[in-house]
Amino acid sequence: MDLSFRRMRPEEFERFASVVEAAFSSLATPEAIENERRVAELDRMVVSTDGDEIVGGASAYSLRLSVPGGDIACGGVTGVGVLPTHRRRGANTGMMRMVLEDVRERGEPIAALHASQGAIYGRFGFGLASLRAEIDLETRASAFVRGYVPAGSVRLAERSDALDAIVAVSAASRAARPGAPETDPRWVEYRLEDHHDPADRVEPFFLLHRTDGIDDAYAWYRVRQEWPDGIPSYKLEVLDLQAMTPQAYAETWRAVLDVDLVARVTSWNRPVDEPLLHLLVEPRALRLGVRDGLWLRLLDIPAALEARAYAAHGEVVVEVEDRFCPWNGGRYRLEVSGGRGSCTRTDSDPDLAASVNVLGAAYLGGTTFRQSARGLQVRELRPGALAEVDAMFAWDPAPWCPFMF
């Protein structure tokens, strides 16, 4: 069979959504399809067809992603799936080529995604740019270290009242931490209604923290009630928790951990440098685990490298291999002074040789070049170049994407 690739027609949206959901062995309910319409960009959706039948779909969002010292236009790749009847026939490759070419044509220097399987996207030039942490804490072991003293106030808020605070606090948080997409009320509403699993339909609660009359932190969570042998043993799942200050962060976590009848507090997406680890008297009780987070690839290397800030002066020439987008490969000179970089193509001898995946992994400061070198992904051609480039790209805090897109 011969597969073809083209842009989706607007009237095909429901079929597109059904095919992508079927690729993940899920059914696209009318409610889910309408929720997808909140954020879908119809002119950024492509399909793979077998004759007249849509057998695969892929799309992207127009995002602004926070990077060290600023933010950048980003193609947020999403909704990628192929029917099980048409796997292993090049459908995903053809669609990804269309999506990435479109990202480039729109002037977005980078693309990013969350991978259902990490092995899929390395061949398309994506590198592992951030990690996410999972936690599972028994509340009886949640005491805080000495030095913690409450200063603000926390209140339980209605959904409508929490919306503005979520947008404002998210904006402040992303200004300090790379890897976060810009959010707005439309995206918050989308996340609230994103129920792929029937179990997700437990209604959420919202806590708002206030300092000097300003809402400066929020927690968004749901509670599953369990009564084994008549004993309350609730499980509280934190869906999102962000704050403008360390004090507000600590107080909001304390309020979450003190909800009555809750035995366990969990979350599947926290920063890999989660401050709660250092707030607990017994950090081992957090049961912190690490998973892959955001995957990122550069499509315009000079524009991307000039959009972020750097931690140290320096100069490095990198020879970049890009098999999927060969026009992107070549040698690039990055010169950093005063925290900003200038990047140009060059014929000079390279200091490092790496794939475009490595640049994507290092871009947000979440993976060092030396880590990639230990994974046999980088060759140091000039002694000392790895240490120098790592000093340039270093950033704190670690990158984190607060939600899946």
C-alpha positions in Angstrom: 0.0 0.0 0.0 1.2 3.5 -0.7 0.8 6.2 2.0 0.2 9.8 1.2 0.7 12.9 3.3 -1.2 16.2 3.3 -2.7 18.8 5.5 -5.8 18.0 7.4 -9.0 19.5 6.1 -11.1 21.4 8.7 -14.1 19.0 8.2 -11.8 16.1 9.1 -11.1 17.2 12.6 -13.3 14.6 14.3 -11.8 11.8 12.2 -8.3 13.1 13.0 -9.0 13.0 16.7 -10.5 9.5 16.5 -7.5 8.1 14.6 -5.0 9.6 17.1 -6.9 8.3 20.1 -7.2 4.9 18.5 -3.4 4.9 18.1 -3.2 5.0 21.8 -6.0 2.4 22.2 -8.4 5.0 23.4 -11.8 6.2 22.2 -12.4 9.9 21.3 -15.5 10.9 23.1 -17.6 13.9 21.9 -16.5 15.8 25.1 -12.8 15.1 24.5 -13.1 16.2 20.8 -14.7 19.5 21.8 -12.0 20.0 24.5 -9.3 19.5 21.8 -10.9 22.2 19.8 -10.0 24.8 22.5 -6.3 24.6 21.6 -6.2 22.9 18.2 -4.6 24.8 15.3 -6.3 23.4 12.2 -3.7 24.8 9.8 -0.9 22.9 11.7 -2.4 19.5 11.5 -1.3 16.9 8.9 -2.5 13.4 8.1 -1.3 10.2 6.5 -3.8 8.6 4.2 -4.2 5.2 2.6 -6.4 5.9 -0.4 -9.2 8.1 1.0 -8.8 6.8 4.6 -7.0 8.8 7.3 -4.6 6.3 9.0 -2.4 8.7 11.0 -2.2 12.2 12.3 0.3 14.7 13.7 0.1 18.4 14.7 1.7 21.3 16.5 0.9 24.2 18.7 2.3 27.7 18.4 4.0 28.1 21.7 6.3 30.5 23.5 8.8 28.3 25.6 10.8 29.8 28.4 14.6 29.4 27.9 17.5 30.5 30.1 17.2 34.3 30.3 14.1 34.7 28.1 11.7 32.8 25.8 11.4 31.6 22.2 8.9 30.7 19.6 8.4 26.9 19.6 6.5 24.4 17.6 4.9 22.2 20.2 4.6 18.9 18.5 1.5 16.9 19.6 -1.2 14.5 18.6 1.1 12.1 16.8 -0.4 8.7 16.1 -0.8 5.9 13.5 -3.5 3.3 13.4 -2.2 -0.1 14.5 -3.1 -1.5 11.1 -0.6 0.9 9.4 2.4 0.9 11.8 6.0 0.4 10.6 5.3 1.7 7.1 6.8 5.2 7.3 3.6 7.1 8.3 5.1 8.7 11.3 8.3 9.6 9.5 6.4 11.3 6.6 4.2 13.3 9.0 7.1 14.4 11.2 8.9 15.6 8.2 5.9 17.8 7.2 5.4 19.1 10.8 9.1 20.0 11.2 9.3 21.7 7.9 6.2 23.7 8.8 7.8 24.7 12.1 10.9 25.9 10.3 8.8 27.8 7.7 6.9 29.6 10.5 10.2 31.0 11.9 10.1 28.9 15.0 13.7 28.0 15.8 12.9 25.0 17.9 10.4 22.2 18.2 9.5 20.4 21.5 7.3 17.4 22.5 6.5 14.9 25.2 7.2 11.4 24.0 5.0 8.4 24.5 8.1 6.4 23.9 11.5 8.0 24.0 13.0 5.7 21.3 10.6 7.1 18.7 11.9 10.7 18.5 15.7 10.4 18.7 15.7 9.5 15.0 13.9 12.8 14.2 16.6 14.9 15.9 15.1 15.4 19.4 17.2 15.3 22.5 16.2 14.8 26.1 16.1 18.4 27.3 14.5 18.0 30.8 13.6 15.4 33.4 10.5 15.2 35.5 10.2 13.8 39.0 7.6 11.5 40.5 6.8 11.6 44.2 4.9 9.4 46.6 4.9 10.6 50.2 3.2 9.2 53.3 1.8 12.3 55.1 2.9 10.8 58.5 6.5 11.3 57.3 6.0 14.9 56.0 7.5 17.0 58.8 9.5 20.0 57.6 13.0 20.9 58.7 13.7 23.5 61.4 13.6 27.0 60.1 10.2 26.8 58.4 7.9 29.4 59.8 4.5 30.2 58.2 4.1 33.8 57.1 1.2 34.0 54.6 -2.3 32.5 54.4 -3.8 29.7 52.3 -7.5 29.4 51.3 -9.6 26.9 49.4 -10.8 28.5 46.2 -13.5 27.9 43.6 -12.4 27.0 40.1 -13.5 30.4 38.7 -11.6 32.3 41.4 -8.4 30.2 40.9 -8.1 30.8 37.2 -6.5 34.2 37.3 -4.1 33.2 40.0 -3.0 30.1 38.0 -2.2 32.2 35.0 -0.4 34.9 37.0 1.7 32.6 39.1 2.6 30.4 36.1 3.9 33.4 34.3 6.1 34.4 37.2 7.3 30.8 37.6 8.2 30.4 33.9 10.2 33.6 34.0 12.6 31.9 36.4 12.6 28.4 35.1 13.3 27.2 31.5 11.1 24.7 29.8 7.6 26.1 30.5 5.1 27.1 27.8 3.3 30.4 28.1 -0.1 29.7 29.5 -3.5 31.5 29.4 -7.1 30.8 30.6 -7.7 28.8 27.4 -4.9 26.4 28.2 -5.9 26.1 31.9 -9.5 25.3 30.9 -8.2 22.7 28.4 -6.1 21.0 31.1 -9.1 21.0 33.5 -11.2 19.1 31.0 -8.5 16.8 29.6 -9.8 13.4 30.8 -8.2 10.6 28.8 -8.8 8.2 31.7 -12.3 7.9 33.3 -10.6 7.9 36.7 -9.4 11.5 36.0 -12.9 12.8 36.3 -12.6 13.3 40.0 -13.2 17.0 40.5 -10.1 19.0 41.5 -9.6 21.3 44.4 -7.6 24.6 44.3 -5.5 26.1 47.1 -4.3 29.7 46.8 -1.6 31.2 48.9 -1.6 34.9 49.6 1.2 37.2 50.9 0.5 40.9 51.4 -2.7 40.8 49.5 -1.3 39.0 46.4 -2.0 35.5 45.4 1.6 34.2 44.9 1.2 30.4 44.8 -1.4 27.7 44.0 -2.0 24.0 44.3 -4.3 22.1 42.0 -5.1 18.6 43.2 -7.7 15.9 43.4 -8.5 13.4 46.2 -9.4 9.7 45.9 -11.3 8.6 48.9 -10.4 5.2 50.3 -11.6 3.5 53.5 -9.8 0.2 54.0 -11.4 -1.6 57.0 -13.3 1.6 57.8 -10.1 3.7 58.2 -9.7 6.8 56.2 -6.7 6.5 53.9 -7.2 9.0 51.2 -4.8 9.6 48.3 -4.2 13.1 47.2 -2.7 13.7 43.7 -1.0 17.0 43.0 -1.7 18.0 39.4 0.2 21.3 39.6 1.8 23.4 42.3 3.7 26.6 41.5 4.8 29.7 43.5 6.4 33.0 43.0 8.7 32.7 46.1 10.3 29.9 48.1 8.3 30.9 51.2 5.0 30.7 49.3 6.1 27.4 47.8 6.8 25.8 51.2 3.6 27.1 52.8 1.5 25.8 49.9 3.1 22.3 50.1 2.5 22.4 53.9 -1.2 23.1 53.3 -1.4 20.2 50.8 0.3 17.8 53.1 -2.0 18.7 56.0 -5.3 18.0 54.2 -7.4 15.9 56.6 -7.8 12.1 56.1 -5.0 12.0 53.5 -2.5 9.2 53.9 -0.5 9.6 50.7 0.4 12.6 48.5 1.6 11.8 45.0 2.5 13.6 41.8 3.8 12.3 38.5 5.2 15.6 37.2 7.4 17.7 39.4 10.8 19.5 38.8 13.8 17.2 39.0 15.3 19.6 41.5 12.1 19.6 43.6 12.6 21.9 46.6 10.3 19.7 48.7 13.2 17.2 48.9 15.1 19.7 51.0 12.1 20.8 53.1 11.5 17.4 54.5 13.1 16.1 57.7 13.2 12.7 56.0 13.9 13.3 52.3 13.9 9.6 51.6 10.2 9.5 52.4 9.5 11.5 49.2 10.3 8.4 47.2 11.5 10.6 44.4 11.8 8.9 41.0 13.0 10.4 37.7 11.6 10.0 34.2 12.2 11.7 30.8 10.4 15.0 30.4 10.5 17.5 27.5 12.3 16.5 24.2 13.6 19.3 22.1 15.2 19.8 18.7 16.8 22.8 17.1 15.7 23.8 13.5 17.4 27.1 13.3 20.6 26.7 15.3 21.9 30.3 15.2 18.5 31.8 16.1 18.0 29.3 18.9 21.4 29.7 20.4 21.1 33.5 20.3 17.7 33.5 22.0 19.0 32.2 25.3 21.3 33.6 28.0 24.6 32.0 29.1 26.4 31.7 32.4 30.0 32.2 31.3 32.1 33.8 28.6 33.6 31.6 25.9 33.9 30.5 22.3 33.3 27.1 20.8 33.0 25.6 17.3 30.6 22.7 17.1 30.3 20.4 14.1 26.6 19.4 14.0 25.2 16.3 12.3 21.5 16.4 11.4 20.4 13.3 9.4 16.7 14.1 9.4 17.1 17.8 8.4 20.4 17.8 6.5 20.2 21.5 5.7 20.6 22.1 9.4 24.0 20.4 9.7 27.4 22.0 9.5 29.9 23.9 11.7 28.8 26.6 14.0 30.8 29.1 16.0 29.2 30.3 19.3 30.8 33.3 20.9 29.4 34.4 24.3 30.1 37.7 26.0 28.1 39.5 28.7 25.7 36.6 29.0 24.5 36.7 25.4 25.7 34.6 22.4 26.4 35.2 18.8 26.2 32.1 16.5 27.3 31.9 12.9 28.3 29.2 10.4 32.1 28.8 10.0 34.7 26.8 8.2 37.0 26.8 11.3 38.2 23.5 12.8 35.6 22.2 15.3 36.2 21.9 19.0 33.3 19.4 19.4 31.4 17.1 17.1 27.8 16.1 18.0 24.4 15.3 16.6 21.6 17.9 16.7 20.1 15.7 19.4 22.9 16.8 21.7 22.2 20.5 21.1 18.5 19.9 21.9 19.4 18.1 25.1 21.8 20.8 26.3 19.7 23.8 25.1 17.7 24.4 28.3 20.6 23.6 30.6 19.2 20.3 31.7 21.8 18.0 30.2 25.5 18.8 30.1 27.7 18.1 27.1 29.9 16.0 29.3 26.9 13.8 30.2 26.2 13.3 26.5 29.9 12.6 26.0 29.8 9.9 28.6 26.9 8.5 26.7 29.1 8.4 23.6 27.1 11.2 21.9 29.8 13.9 21.7 33.4 13.9 20.6 35.8 16.4 22.2 38.2 17.5 19.4 40.0 20.1 21.5 41.1 19.3 25.0 39.1 21.3 27.6 36.3 22.2 25.1 33.7 20.1 27.0 34.3 21.9 30.3 34.2 25.3 28.6 30.9 24.7 26.8 29.3 23.3 29.9 30.2 26.4 31.9 28.6 28.5 29.1 25.3 26.4 29.0 24.9 25.9 32.7 21.7 27.2 34.3 19.8 27.1 37.6 17.1 26.1 38.2 16.7 22.9 36.2 14.3 23.0 33.2 10.8 21.7 33.8 7.6 21.7 31.7 4.6 21.9 34.1 2.1 20.2 31.8 1.8 18.0 28.9 0.9 19.5 25.5 
